[in-house]
Structure formats: C-alpha cells, structure tokens
Amino acid sequence: MGGWRDMSAEALEDQYSPSRWSPRLDRDTIIDAHLAVTAAGTERARASAQTSLHVPYGKGDGEKLDIYFPTDHSGTFPVLVYIHGGYWQCLSKDESGFAAPPLVSQGVAVVAVGYDTAPRGHMDTMVLQVRRSLAFLVEQYPEIRGIYLCGHSAGAHLAAMVLFTDWTEFHVVPDIKGAVLVSGVYDLEPILHTYVNDALNMSREVAQRNSPMRHVAPAVPAACEVLVVVAQHDSPEFRRQSQEYSQALRAAGWSVSLLDLAGVDHFDVIEKLSENSYILTQVILNMISRA
Ligand SMILES: N[C@@H](CC(=O)c1ccccc1NC=O)C(=O)O
C-alpha cells in the first residue's frame, strides 16, 4: 500500500511525529501550545454558549460528552460531533469545545465526545464508544436534524470508523449528512512500528480491523458527503494517507473532496476552527447550510 515498509525505523518515527513538521513552533513546544490554545478556546466557548457538560452516554467514566447548544435552539438544529485527536492516548473532550463559537452562532450545535484513551482504552473500545455516543445523541435529542462528524488526527480515524458502522446492533441509524476528516490516519499498520503503539499495544489484527482504508464500502445512495482535509505542513506520510483514503472513497462512489490547506500544520489546521474567518470554518458552515 505504500513506501513506508521500506523506511528505516527512525524515518517512520519521524513521519508519524506530527510535531516535527511544523515551521511555526519547535517539536518541544508545539504540543503544549496546542493544549493551551484548545483549552483556552474551550473555556471561551463554555463561557459564551449554553451548554450541557459531562453528559453520560454510557456507564464508563470516560463515556461522557459536552453539548454546546446553538444560540437560538427553539426548533430543530444540525449538530457537529467533534472527535478529538491525541494519538488515541492524550487530550480529552475538556479541551475540545474550541470550535463551538462560530458554529453555535449560526444555529449549529457542537458536541465534544469523550472516549477512553490508551492505555485504559483499547482501540476496539474507542471505536465502539464513539459509535455509541452517536446512537445516544439520536435517542436522547430528537431535536437534532442531521449529524456532521468532524475529527482531528486520531479523531479523524475514529470518525472514519463511524462512517462504516453496521447500525443494526445499535437499534438506531444516525442521520450522518457529512464528515470532515482533518489530518487523519486511515491505515494503522505503519503505526505498529512506531512509539505510538507503545501505549496502544495493538496487534496486527487489531490494526487491520480498525483501519478505515481496509474497509472502504461502496457508497449507498444516501451516503454522506466526505471532506478529507490535510495540512500543507503535515508529514509526507500523513499527506499520503489522506490522498489515498480520499481516492479510495471516490473510487467506491462516495462524494468526497480533498482539501489541502496551505500555510497550516498538523495543529493549527484544527485550532483555527475557533475563528469565524478561517476557510475551514466557512467550508463546514457551507456544507451544513447546503444540506
Ligand atoms: N507525539 C505526537 C503527538 C501527536 O501526534 C498529537 C498531539 C496532540 C493532538 C494530536 C496529535 N496527533 C494525532 O492524534 C507528535 O509527535 O506530534
């Protein structure tokens, strides 16, 4: 599936360390900066929007979500479900509400989903939790009119896994109208050979079972619109993964666009969703208003 098998261990480690590719900040400060920016943005969102925080969608401690309601929510409203990144082992819903302000002001609810990160959570568990969070939303909030998924990095992977869910066992079918997959990983196999798997402890079978690239299903007539987003300063491997996944979806009949955003890296590509004037914020609002 690609040249990563010919890479040295060091080269592969480099490719799967997003912090090493930004021209903006050095590798030792960029992750702390990302945490600080997303936490401050989330604090601002919580102060300005009407919210329901820490809503349990399951029995587990980690199975909670935060809802940021639209400013005017007297009727039905679309919802953007945000799935955070952090290589399935860091970050949480508590710094994942930063995208809410420009959306809630336009009538869109934002839900930040929590899930059990590794080592507590297993890859299969995280995928199941995110799927269950959607079923919960549909059952509990009949005022939701259409769901848009948005995931960053590891969260884009989880969002892509949600796209090919067999909903029969959940007894509801969420009306997913669109998915925005930002700087994601869609083939987990290369990761098996890097430090990322130290906490995840995935076997080859687990990595394959949870690789969206291996489960691209033919689009059904009601298949949602998919926007695959990649940053100019993502690593070549991250960029390859987005290109190949979007091509595979297109070949299977999905309506998919690849948006290659100039001037941003793996971290500010998503941080800037707190800004109304950011192109991706506008693209998302446009996707929602067209449906
Ligand atoms: N150790 C990684 C950290 C990382 O990839 C990351 C950190 C915060 C938010 C998202 C990330 N990437 C994917 O989920 C790095 O070198 O950048």
The ligand as an SDF file (V2000), in Angstrom:
LIG
                    3D

 17 17  0  0  0  0  0  0  0  0999 V2000
    3.6120   12.5990   19.7060 N   0  0  0  0  0  0  0  0  0  0  0  0
    2.8620   13.2430   18.6900 C   0  0  0  0  0  0  0  0  0  0  0  0
    1.6480   13.9090   19.2840 C   0  0  0  0  0  0  0  0  0  0  0  0
    0.5000   13.9180   18.3400 C   0  0  0  0  0  0  0  0  0  0  0  0
    0.5660   13.3130   17.2980 O   0  0  0  0  0  0  0  0  0  0  0  0
   -0.7370   14.6770   18.6520 C   0  0  0  0  0  0  0  0  0  0  0  0
   -0.7530   15.5380   19.7440 C   0  0  0  0  0  0  0  0  0  0  0  0
   -1.8940   16.2780   20.0040 C   0  0  0  0  0  0  0  0  0  0  0  0
   -3.0000   16.1900   19.1610 C   0  0  0  0  0  0  0  0  0  0  0  0
   -2.9850   15.3230   18.0800 C   0  0  0  0  0  0  0  0  0  0  0  0
   -1.8510   14.5560   17.8190 C   0  0  0  0  0  0  0  0  0  0  0  0
   -1.8240   13.6810   16.7620 N   0  0  0  0  0  0  0  0  0  0  0  0
   -2.8200   12.8010   16.4300 C   0  0  0  0  0  0  0  0  0  0  0  0
   -3.7770   12.4730   17.0800 O   0  0  0  0  0  0  0  0  0  0  0  0
    3.7370   14.2150   17.9250 C   0  0  0  0  0  0  0  0  0  0  0  0
    4.9290   14.0000   17.8070 O   0  0  0  0  0  0  0  0  0  0  0  0
    3.2470   15.1940   17.3980 O   0  0  0  0  0  0  0  0  0  0  0  0
  1  2  1  0
  2  3  1  0
  2 15  1  0
  3  4  1  0
  4  5  2  0
  4  6  1  0
  6  7  1  0
  6 11  2  0
  7  8  2  0
  8  9  1  0
  9 10  2  0
 10 11  1  0
 11 12  1  0
 12 13  1  0
 13 14  2  0
 15 16  2  0
 15 17  1  0
M  END
$$$$
